[in-house]
Each structure stands twice: as structure tokens, then as C-alpha cells.
Amino acid sequence: MLSKILKNHSIIIGSIILITILLIAIFAPYLTPYKYDVIDLTAKKLPPSLKHLMGTDEFGRDVWTRVVYGSRISLTISLGAVVIAVLIGCTLGLLAGYFKGPFDFILGRLMDIMMSFPAILLSLLIGVALGTSIINMCITIGIPWIPTFYRITRSAALNVGERYFVLAAKSMGSSDFRIISKHIFPNTLSQIFVLISFSMGGSITAEAALGYLGLGIPAPTPSWGVVISEGKRFIFDAPWIAGFSGGMIALTILAFNLLGDGLRDILDPKLAS
């Protein structure tokens, strides 16, 4: 497995980009001498220079500082959203795929209703109802991803549940919990891992969209979406305000997509050859 990973260019490139962005987020206080919320009206909308690597915004705040600190918020919210979607979606999918019957039917119709809403619209509705905070943002972005994880896990559970080793475990009197946790769940991990990598990129996009629409983290705390929202008014006379933040979003999504493509190539037996 390790040799396959090291030979996969998508995983290597995606991992390098992602690790670099994570290091920037972790060591943000050591990468800039400025504070993300300090206003300097004498340095408004300065272009990129050695003093301000990404220029300054309309309040004289250093854009590089706001981007590196914003990476912490954006990545935290995206990770929290995916964790919520995985825990709820995968658990319900495993139970529905194993027990079937009315439980599966009711959950299936509930997921159909959720998927009938565009993801961004559902996030907007939940965001308006819950308000803006990091935890609420995680819930807002995570809930629309639940049906996707549910369907993938349920499909895998239905497939694995009909195999001989599961039937043998049932005939030997193994409990439902043991069969699900020891036999079915491990055989669904390959699809889940691939979906996690893609959903992280989608969650970052959703966080940026909500921040752009004014439903992100309240000012002055920065996130990539908030920085873009602040810079949209100056896109022609100071494009660096929104441009660099947008570039970080694009680079991060590219990293997760490359990682997901590589994992799919390795874990999908149909593509193994």
C-alpha cells in the first residue's frame, strides 16, 4: 500500500500542498509581524510589497496576515462540518443498509427531501436559523453533506451485508453490533475516505460562499470567505484583497481533489489495474 501511495503523483502533490497550508495555519502567529484586526488608516489599499506581501485592505490591515489567520478558521469549520457529516451520515447509512425494512425506507425518504434542496440553499436556511459562530457554521455546512455520506455508506453496507463472511457471522450467533463494527464498517472505509477528501474541498467552498454572502464568522475575525467579501467592492482598484484569498481557496480545493483522485485510484479495485 505504501509503495502505491509513493508512486501516485496525485497523492504526493496534493499532500505537499495540503501540508504546506496546514503548516501556514498552525504557525500563523510566527509568519507575520502584524495583527489581523489592527487598523492603520495611513496604509489603506497598498499594493503587495516587501513590507506587505499581499498588500493591505481598505482599513490598512495586512492581507497576508488576514489570509494566514483566516486559514485557521476556514480549515477548522470545514473539518468540523465533515466530522458531523461522517458521524451522522455513516452511522445512519450503516444501520439502514444492515437492518433494511421500514427504518431504511423512512431514512431514505428523509434523505431524499434533504437532497431536493440545493446544498447552498439548505446551508443558507440553517445558517439564518442558527446564527454565526464556529460551531453553528460547522453544523450549517455539515448537514447538507449528511445525505451524501448516508447514500455511499448504505450502498456499501447493502453490498457487504450479502457476502458469505457476513452470513457466516450471523449463523454463528454474532450480535448485530459486532457484525456491523467488525465486518461491514471496515469494508466501507475505502469509499468513505475518498468521499471525505472531496467533501473537505466542498466544505471550504461552502464556507467561502457563506462568508461572501455575509453569513460567515463575524468581523473582525477573518476567514477566506470573509476576506473575499470585504474585497469584492475593490476588485478593480485593489484586486489583491480578494485575489489572494481566492487563490488560497482554489489551491486548497485542488489539494483535496488531487488527494481524493489518488485515493480512489488506489482503493477502488476496479481501477487497481
N, C-alpha and C positions, 0 to 999 in steps of 0.2 A: 504493500500500500504506500509506504513512504517513498519508494523508488518511483511509483506512478505519479505521486504528487510533485516530486522534484523535477520530473520530466514534463509536467504540464505547464506550459507558458502562461496560460490564463491565471492559474492559481498563484504562480510566482509573482507575476506583475501586479495582480490585484492585491496580494498580501503585502507587497512592498509599499504600494500606495496607501493602503489602509493602515499599516503600522506607522507610517510617517505621519498621517493625520492624527492617529491616536496619540503619538508622542507629542505632537503640537498641542493637543488638547490637555494632556497631562501636565506638561511643563509650560503652560501658557504664562504664568507669572514671571518666569525666568527668560522669556523670549521677547519681552518688551519693557521699556522703562516707563511707559505711560499707564494711566488708569483708564478703564473703558468708559467711565462716567464723568470724567473731569472735562469741563467745558473751557475752551480757550478761544474767545471771540476774535482774538488777533490773528488766528491761524485758520480762518474759515476756508474750506474748499481748496486747500493747497494740493497741487498735483503730486504724484509719487516722487520721492527724492530719497537721499541717503538718511535724512532726518526722519522722514515719514515714508516708510517703504511702500505703503499703499495709499498715500495721501491722507487728507483729512476730510471730515464731513462738514455739514452746514453749521455745526456748533464748534468746530475746531477740534473735535475728538479724533484721535488717531485710528484710521480704518483698520490697519493691521492688528491693533490691539483688540478692536471690537470683533474682528473676524476670528482671532485665535481664542478669545474668550467665548465667542458665540459657538465655536465648535463643541465646547463642553456641553452647552445647553442642547444643541441640536442632536448630538450623538446620544446624550442621556435620554432625551424624550423618545428618540427613535428606538433605542434599546428597550426602554420601558414599555413602549407600545407593542413591540414584537413579543416580549415576555408575556404580556397579558394575552395576546392573541394565541400564543403557543399553549399556554396553560389551559385556557378555556376551550379553544378550538380543538386541540388534540385530545383533551380528555373527553369531550363530548363525542368526537369522532370515533374514538376507540370504543366507547360504550355503545354508541349507535350501531357500529359495524359488527360488534360482537353479539349484542342481545337482539338486534333487529326488532321486528314487530311494531306495536303502537308507539313505543318510545322512539324508534328510528323514524317513523312516519311524522310524528309531531315535530321532532327536531328538524327534519328535512324541510317541512313547510315553513318553520320559523326562519331557517337559513335562507330559503327562497325569498321570503319577504325582505330580509335584510339586504340580499343581493339585488333586489329590484331597485334599490336606491343607488345612484352613483356614489362612489366612496367619498368623494369630496363633499357632496351634499349632505350625506349622513354625518360626516365629521363636523360640518358647519352646524347642523341641528344640535348635535350633542355638545359642541363647544359653547353655543349660545346658552344652552340649558345649564351647563356645569360652571361656566366662567373660566378665567385664565389663571392657571398655576401649572407647575411642572407635572404634578400628579394628574390633574384634570386633562392636561394635554396628552399624557400617555394614554389615558382612558379614551379620550376623543379620537385619537389616531388608531389605537389598538382594536376597538370594537369593529370597525369595518373590515378588518383583516380576519376576524374570527371565522366567518363562513368559508374562506379560502382554506385555512388550516383544517377546518372541520371536514370539508369535502375530500381533501387529499388523504387525511388520516382515515376517514371512514372507508374510502375506496381501498386503501391498502389493508385495512383490518378485514374487510369482506373477503379479499383475495387470500390473505394469510389464514383466515379462520377456516377455510375449507381444505387446508393441506393436511396430509396424513399425520404429521407430528402433533398438530393441534387436536385432531380427532383421537389420537392415541392418548394424549394427556387427559382428555375428557373421559375416555374409557377407563383410565386408571384412577379416576376419582379426584383429580386435581381441582382445586377451587377456582372459581371464575377469576378472582383477583390474581392468583398465581399464573393462570393461563394468559391473561391479558398482559401482566407485567413481565413475565419470563419468556413468553413465546411470541405474542403478537406485537407488542410495542417495539422490541428490538428490531423486528423486521420491517418496521415503518420508518426507521430513523433516516434512511438514505433520502427518501422523499422529503422528510421534514427539514433536514439540514439544507438541502438545495433551496427549499421554499424560504427558509429563514434568511439566507443570503440575499435573495431577491426582494423579500419584504422589507429588509433594512433599507435598501435603496428607495423603495416606495414610501416608507415611513418618513425618510428625510425629505422627500418631495412634498409629502403632505404637510409636514411641519413648516416647510418654507412657504407653501401656499397659504396656510392659515396665518402665518406671521405677516405675509404680504397683504392679506385681507383685513388685518387688524385684530385677529383673534389669537395672536401669539402671546409670548411672555410679555408682561407689562414693562414699559420703559422704567429706568434706563438699562435694565438687564438686556444684553444683546443675544440674539440668535441669528443664524444666517438669513432666515426669512425676514426677521425684523430689520436687519441691516439693508436688505434689498428694498423693503417697504419704505424705509427712510430715504433711500437714494433714488427712488423712482421719479421724484419731481425734478431731479438734477441730472437726468440721464444724458442730456445733450451738453451741458456746460461742465459737469463733473461726473463723467461716466464711471470713474474708478470706485465711487462709493458703493454702487450696486454691482459693478462688474466683477470685482474680486470675490465678493461673497457668492455670487452666482457661479463663478469658476470653481470655488471650493465645493459647492453642492454638486456640480457636474462631475468633478474629479472623484468625489466620494461615491456617487452613484455608479460611476464607471468601475471603481474598485470592487464594489459589492457585486455588480453584474458579471465582471470577469471571474470573481471567486465562485459565483453561482454556476457559471458555464463550466468552469473546471471541475467543480464537484459533481455536476451532472454527468460529465464525460466519464468520470472515474466510477461513480456509484451506480449509474444506470447500466445493468447488464446488457441491454440491447445495444449500447454504444461502446461496450468494453473492447470490441474488436477494432 
